[in-house]
């Protein structure tokens, strides 16, 4: 079977119409990771790249929106895991972007393999320049970023594997560094790469800053598809073989491409830095001076945020007295702070984080404890998003659970049944179409439905407005895995609840 082609021409967004027949710039958005350093807002089911952490759009949406708008720029390819596919598709629709493809990784295999997939799928690899970007970075100056991408793409078209290096503003120990060497040409303002450096200690970071030839590694790469594959074949042939097979065996699923899990799992788990960039000879770096952050934790958001007269950053409902240099975020209720200094306070509906700013990154250790205890707070929020809308836990106790359910216009839950619980539905607003056994009913506000244990049922919203209802579950087991899915508009299996 021929590898599935990612047609840059056929899958166009409203960000460009006519395409140049030669150079194509294909953005590849890497949307992996769970962002544990930003817990309790970032969780594995709804990680930081899908959150509105700095601005009116999520980090993923900001990444797509900062792409240059011109004839050479193709609609982006997004690479993610299957669990987040509907959220990502919905966020792209929300900004009016139709991606070339949304590729689902069955297992995490880091960036070298992730980037091999769109490179293998390019319809004209010798004239397709990939721009690989993590979905969780913040860049303030969109125009400067666009200029840098076009400069790097011109150099990449000549065969260079390019990376962007951010000019450091301080001796940061949380970033990797790139040592720049000789200039690539007199007018390119780009350089050969002498070495990639690991995250340094404080003294080494100070030395890098003083030397003036070291740049922060932004993790943004620009290269021709065929050049990348040639180096990958030379240095990591197992990755190419596994990815080629995973693509050949891939399956189309609605708007998504599912890579073959067995084949993709055979790929070594290596980042592009280790697999290629640190070993290849034709690597260049383009220095950039725009503000950039990888949003690695709460201290980064304090640095980026708008500060009050006492250097506090406040998001949400909070009142402060005699407090200084704090980051306070409240999502549901009033937070009051008195006499605090250098703290991070993040309050969500089901979890509260309090930490000193200099130790806030250690929240990842708390997340590890939560996972070890098999608590849900590491993975899900009380509001859980689904392709049809969301449900939100309101209350629970012995043999009962209460939820709010929102179904989008046209949304439809799967045809399903439960072995261990019955359900009572009360429509709050909107119109519900309820299937219960052989009976189909239309319900409006204040009308109710009872779903007996073991009965086949479905909930739909046939209206033009969102449907809101309250669901009361009762039974001896109320876990989300008590579901037998019979039919589903979104082609999910029983492993994906509701």
N, C-alpha and C positions, 0 to 999 in steps of 0.2 A: 504493500500500500504506500502511495506517495505521501510524504509528510504533509500535514494540514497547512495550507498556505494562509498567512495573515495578509489579506489583500489590503494594502494601504490605500488603494484607489476606491474600492467598493464600499468600505466601511468608513464613511466620512461623517464628521460631526459638523455642526454649524460654525466651526471655527475656521473653515476654509472650503473652497469649492474646487476650482480647477487645480490640478496637481502637475507639477513639473515632471516630465518624463524621465529626467535623469536623477539628480540628487533627491532623495527622500529622507527626511529626518523623522525617525520613529521614536517617540517618547515611550519609555518602559517604566512604569510606576511600580515600585516594589513595596507592597503593602503587607508585610509580615510582622511578626513580633507581637508581644502582649503588653509592652510598656509597663513592667512591674514597678519601676521607680516612680510612676505617677499614680499608683494606687492611693486612695480608693476610687478615683474617677476612672482610671484606665483599668480594665479587666479583660481577661482573655476573650470573652465573647463580644466585647465592645471596647477595643483597645484605643490607645491614644490617637492614632492616625484618623480615627473616625469621630473624634471629639472636637468640639469648638473650644480650644484651650486659649487661643490668642486671636481674637477676631470673630467675625460673624459667620465664618465658614470653618468646616473641619480642616485639619491639616491635610487630609487627602484632597479635599476640594481646592484648597489653596495651592497645592502642588500642581494640580491640573490647570488651574486658572493662570498661573504665572508663566505658562508656556507661550512662546511667541506665536502670534496669529499671522501666518503668511502662507503662501502657496506651497512651500516646501514641507510644512509641518503636517504630519499625518495625525489622525486621531490616536490617542494613546492606547497602548496595551497595558492592562493592569494584571499583576500577578499576586494572587492571594490564596488563602485556604478556603475550603468549601464552606466552612461555618459562617464566614462573613460575606458570602457572595451576594446575598440579596441586599444587605445594608450598603455595600459598595455600589451595586447597580443603582439603588435608589438615590444615593448621594450624587452620583454622576448625572442622573436624570434631573436632580434638583438644580444643577448649574447648567443644564442644557447641553451636555456633552454625551455623545454616543461613542463609546470606545471601539477601537478596532477589534479587540477581543478582551474578555476577562478570563484568564487562565487559572485553573484551580490546581494547586499543588496538593497531591494526596498525602505527602509527608514533607516535612521541612528539610531542605537540602541546601540552604544558604544561597548566596548570590551568584556563584559561578554557574551552577546548574540552572538557576532561575533565568539568567540572561542567555543561556544557551538555547532555550526554547524559542524566544522570538527571533534570535539570530538564525536558527535553523528554519524557521517558518517564513523568513523574509522572501518575497517573490523576486527580488533583484538584489542579492546580498552585496554585490560589488558597488552598488550605488545607494545602498541603504545605510544611513548612519544612525546607530542606536544611541539614545540619551538615557542613561540609567539613573533613576532618581529614587531615593527612599521617600515614602509617603508621609514621613513624620518630621520633616524639617521645616524650619521657619526662615524665610528670606524676605526682608522688608522691601527691598528695591527691585520691583518686577522688571523695570526697563534695563537695569544693569545686568540682571540675570539673563534676560533675553539676548543682550549683546554678547555676553560671555558664551552662551550656548552656540550662537552663530559663529563666533570666532573659533571655538573648539571644534565645531562641525567641519569648518573649512580645513583645519589641520588634520582632522580625522579622515577626511576624504582623500588626503595624500598618503594615508597608511599608518598614521600615528594612533596609538592607543592613548587617548587623552583623559586627564582627570582635572577637576577644578581644585585649586588650593586656595584657601581663604587666608589673607594676610592677617596674622595674629595681632590682637589688640592687647593681650596680656599673656602672662606665663600660665597657660591653662594645662592642668594635669589630666583632664578628662578626655582629651582628644588625641588621636594619632597625628603624626606630623609627616610632611614630605620635605625632603631636602632638594632644593632646586640646583641644577648644574648649569651647563653652558646654554646660551640662547639657541633656540631652534633656527632662528633667522634674524636678520637685522630689524625687520619690521613686524615680526609676529608677536612680540611681547609675551612669548611663551618659552619654556625651558625644558631641557632634558631633565629627567628625574635621576638624581644620584642615589637616593635611598628612601624607602618608607621606614618610618620609625614608630615603635609602639608608644602607648601612652607613657609619658615620662614622669619621673618624680619632680618635686618642686625645683630643685637645683638644676636639673637638666632642662626643664622647661624655661627657666630663666636664661640659661645659656643659649637655647634656641632663639629666644626672643632677641637677645643682644646680637646674635650673629647676623640676623637680618636675611638669611637665606633659607629659612624654614617656614613652612606654611601649614595651616591646619588641614588635615585630610577631610574634605567635605563628603566623601563617599558618593560623588557624582561623576560618572564616567561617560565618555563620548568616544565611540569607535565605529568603524565600518563593520557590518555583520560578518563579512568574509574574513577580515583581518582578525577579529576576535576568535572566530571558529578555527582559523589556522593556528593561532597560538594555543588555543585550548586543546586542539588535536595533538600538538607537539608536546605540551606539558602535562595535560590531564586527559589522555584519550578515553579513560573510563567514563568520564563525565559526558563526553560527546556521544559515546556509544549508547549510554543509558538514556540520555535525553532524546536522541534520535529515535530510539525504540519506543520511548514513552509518547512521543509525538505521533509516530506512525500508528500506534494503537489507541490514540486518544479518541474520546467520544464527545459528540455535541450534545449538550444538555440545556435546552432553552437557549438563553443568550450566553452560555458559558462553554468553555472547553475543559473537559476533564482529562487530565493526563493519566496514562495507565499506571496504576499504583505499584505493581510488581516491578515494572521496568524502571520507573523513576526512583524507586527505593534502592536500586543498584548503584546509583550515582554516589561518589564520595561527597561528604558533607563539608565543602570548603567554600570560603568566601572568595570573591574575585580578587581581593588583595593578595591572599596567600597563594591562590591557584595560578594567577596570571601576572598581576601588576608588579609584584615584587621580584619576578624572575624574568620577565620579558625585556628585550633590549630596546624596543621601539616605543618606550613610554614617555609621554610628555606631560607637563603640567602648565596650566594657564592660571596665573595668580589673579585673584579677584578681591576687591576691597569692600563688597557689600556686607551689610550686617547679616550674619548667618548663625543659626543655632540648631543643634540636633534635638532640642527639647528633651534632654536626657533625664530631667527630674524637676522637682518643684523649685529648687534654687534657680534653675534656668528660667522658669516662668517669672520668678521674682525679678531677675535681671531684666527681662524683656518688658515687664508690666509698667503701666503708668503709675507713678508713685505720688502719694500725698506729701504734705509738708514734713511728715516724720519718716519718709521713705518706706511707708507701708504700701503694699499692693492689695487691694480689696476687690474681690469678685463676689457679687451676690449681696445678701442682706446681712450687714455687720455694723456694729457700733464700737468705736475704739476710744479709749481714754488713756493718755500717758503711755502709749505703746509705740515702738519704733522698729523699723526695718523688718517687719513681719509680712508674710504672705498669708492672707486669709481668704478662703473660698467657701461659700455656703451655697448649697444647691436647693435647700428646702425650707430652712428656718433661720431665725435671727441668731447670729453669733455675737456675743458681747465679750470684749477683751479689755482688761485693765492691767496696766503696768507690765506689759510684756515686751521683750526684746528678742529679735533674731529668731522668731519662731515661724513654723509652718503649721497652719491649722486648716484642714480640709474636711468639711462636713458634708456627707451625702445622706440619703434617706436611711441607709442601713449600716453605715460605718463612719467612724471619726478618726482622723489621723492628727496627732499632735507630736511635733518633733522640732528639735533645734535645726536651724537652717543648714548648719554645717554638717549635720548627720542625717538629713532628710533622705539621702540616697540609700540609706540602710533600710528603707521601707521594703526593699526586695527581700530582706530576711524575714520580715513579718509575713509577707505573702507566702514565703516558703513554709512558715509555721501554719498558716491557714490551710494551705494545700495538704500538708501532712495530717492535719486534723480532719480533712475531708469536709471542710466547710464550703458553702457555696459562694461566700463573699470574694473569693479569689477569682471567680469566673464570671459571675452574673450580677447584675443590679436587680433591684426590686422590679424595675421596668425592663421587660425582656422583649426585644424587637423580633418580629417575624415578617415574612414577605407580605402577609395580609394586613399587618398593623402591629399591635403590641398587646401584651397583658402585663398587669402590675399587681403584685401582692399587696393586699391591704391589711389582712389579719389572718391569723391561723391559731389553731389550738387542737385539743384532743379530738380527732375524727372530723375536723372541719377546716376549711380554708376559704377565704374570700378574696376575689380578684376583681379588678376593673379590666375590661376588655375593650379595645378600640379596633374596629375593622374599617379599613379604608374603603371608599366607594369602589365597588366592583370586586372587593376582596372576598376570599372564600377560604374558610378553614377546610382541612381535609375531611373526607367522609371517614368516620372513625368510631371506635367503641372502647369502653373501659371495663376492665374486669372487676375493679375493686371500689369504684365510687359512682355515685349518682351526682347529677348537676342540676342546679336551679338557676335559670337566667331571668333577670329583670332588665327590660329595655329602659334606658335612661333617656336617650335621644337618638333620632335616626330611625331607620326601618330595618328590621331583621327578617330574613327568610330562614326558617328553621325546618330542617328535615329531622324527623324523629320516627324511625321505623319506616312505615309506608306513608306516613302523613307529612305533608308540607304545609306550613303556616306562615303567614305574614304578620309580624308583630310590630306595634308602634310603642311610643313612650308609655310607661306604667303597665305594659302587658308582660306576661310571664310565660316561661316554658319550663317543663320538668322533663329531664332526661334520665330515665331509670338506668340502674346499673346493667351493663351488658347490652344496652340498646344501641343500634347503629344510628349515628346522628351527624349532622353538619350544620354549621352556622355560616350565613352569607350576608353581605350587604348589597342589595340590589339598587340602593338609592344613589343620589348625587352628593350626599353629605356623609361625613364620618358617622359610623354607628358606635354608640357607647352603651355598654351594659355592665351590670354587676353579676358576677358568677359566684354562687355558693356551692362548694364541693363538700360532700359528706361521704364517709366510708372508712374502711379500716386501713387503706393505704392511699395516699394522695400524691405520690411522686409523679413527676412529669414523664417518667418512663412507662407508666401504666397506660399504654396506648397501642391499639392495633389500627394502623392506617390502611384503609381499604382502597381509597382513591384520592389523588391529590393533584390539584392544578399545578403545583410547583415542583412536582416530581421528586418529592423528598421520600426518604425511607423511614422506617420505624425508629431508626436511631436519632432522627431529628424530631423533637417533640412538637406537639400541637401542629 
